[in-house]
Amino acid sequence: MTNIQETKDEPPVGHIGSAPHTFRNILVTLSLVLMAGLLLKFYWPGADPDPHVSGELVQFRQAMFHRCGGQQFGGGISPQLAQAYAANDRMRVEVIKQFHQLQSSSANCDEVRSALQNVDYPNQ
């Protein structure tokens, strides 16, 4: 019985089994975090509007600028406007309708501006 007590008083012998792989575990963790980040980046619904949708808005703004003037319709489209336009179906329908109205000879610029305000088209 003394042999059993003697082994209890001795310090532990060290790690049993294979040596710990700290560096490998860090690399695996970093790889998993990187993969999760890449998956989120490529599969998260982005704010990039459809180029077709942006083209509609550009055509309307050019027609509005040439027909009715107004500096808010000249120049480029802000990202906020493109995002709001792509997300709002009501605004898109009204802009297309007003674009066709501008193409006709009977377009009234005040009516077009009023219709745009009704669908929350921002005044830039």
C-alpha positions in Angstrom: 0.0 0.0 0.0 2.9 2.4 0.4 3.6 2.2 -3.3 0.2 3.7 -4.1 0.7 6.6 -1.7 4.2 7.3 -3.0 2.9 7.7 -6.6 0.2 10.1 -5.4 2.9 12.4 -3.9 5.0 12.5 -7.1 4.4 15.3 -9.5 2.5 14.5 -12.7 4.5 13.1 -15.5 3.4 15.7 -18.2 0.9 15.5 -21.0 -0.4 12.1 -21.9 -0.9 11.5 -25.6 0.3 13.6 -28.5 1.7 17.0 -28.0 -0.8 19.9 -28.2 -1.1 21.6 -31.6 -1.6 25.2 -30.7 -0.3 26.6 -34.0 -2.5 24.3 -36.0 -5.6 25.1 -33.9 -5.0 28.8 -34.4 -4.6 28.3 -38.2 -7.8 26.2 -38.4 -9.8 28.9 -36.4 -8.5 31.7 -38.6 -9.4 29.7 -41.7 -12.9 29.1 -40.4 -13.3 32.8 -39.6 -12.0 33.8 -43.1 -14.3 31.3 -44.8 -17.3 32.6 -42.9 -16.4 36.2 -43.8 -16.1 35.3 -47.5 -19.4 33.5 -47.4 -21.1 36.5 -45.8 -19.5 38.9 -48.3 -20.6 37.0 -51.4 -24.0 35.8 -50.3 -25.2 38.7 -48.2 -27.9 40.7 -50.2 -26.0 43.7 -51.4 -27.0 47.2 -51.9 -25.9 47.2 -55.5 -28.9 48.1 -57.6 -29.6 46.3 -60.9 -27.9 48.1 -63.8 -31.2 48.1 -65.7 -32.9 49.9 -62.9 -30.1 52.5 -62.7 -30.4 52.9 -66.5 -34.1 53.7 -66.2 -33.4 56.4 -63.6 -30.6 57.9 -65.6 -32.8 58.1 -68.7 -35.6 59.8 -66.7 -33.2 62.3 -65.1 -31.7 63.2 -68.4 -35.2 63.7 -70.0 -36.3 65.7 -67.0 -33.2 67.9 -67.1 -33.5 68.6 -70.8 -37.3 69.1 -70.8 -37.9 70.9 -67.6 -34.5 72.0 -66.3 -33.7 71.9 -62.7 -30.2 71.3 -61.3 -31.4 68.4 -59.1 -31.8 66.3 -62.2 -28.5 67.2 -63.7 -25.3 65.3 -62.8 -24.8 61.9 -61.5 -27.1 59.8 -59.3 -26.2 59.5 -55.6 -26.0 56.0 -54.2 -28.8 56.7 -51.8 -31.1 57.7 -54.6 -30.2 54.6 -56.6 -30.8 52.4 -53.6 -34.1 54.1 -52.8 -35.2 53.8 -56.4 -34.4 50.2 -56.7 -36.2 49.3 -53.4 -39.4 51.3 -54.1 -41.6 49.7 -56.8 -44.1 52.5 -56.6 -41.4 55.0 -57.3 -40.1 53.0 -60.3 -43.6 52.7 -61.8 -44.2 56.4 -61.5 -40.8 57.4 -62.8 -41.4 55.2 -65.9 -44.8 56.7 -66.4 -43.5 60.2 -66.1 -40.6 59.4 -68.4 -43.1 58.4 -71.1 -45.1 61.6 -70.3 -41.9 63.6 -70.8 -41.4 62.0 -74.2 -44.8 63.2 -75.4 -45.4 66.7 -76.5 -48.0 67.4 -73.8 -45.7 67.1 -70.7 -46.3 69.5 -67.9 -43.2 69.8 -65.7 -45.2 70.9 -62.6 -47.4 67.8 -62.9 -44.3 65.6 -63.3 -42.7 67.1 -60.2 -45.9 66.8 -58.3 -46.2 63.1 -59.2 -42.6 62.5 -58.1 -43.3 64.1 -54.7 -46.3 61.8 -54.3 -44.0 58.7 -54.5 -41.4 60.2 -52.1 -38.8 60.9 -54.9 -36.1 62.8 -53.0 -35.3 66.4 -54.0 -31.6 66.4 -54.3 
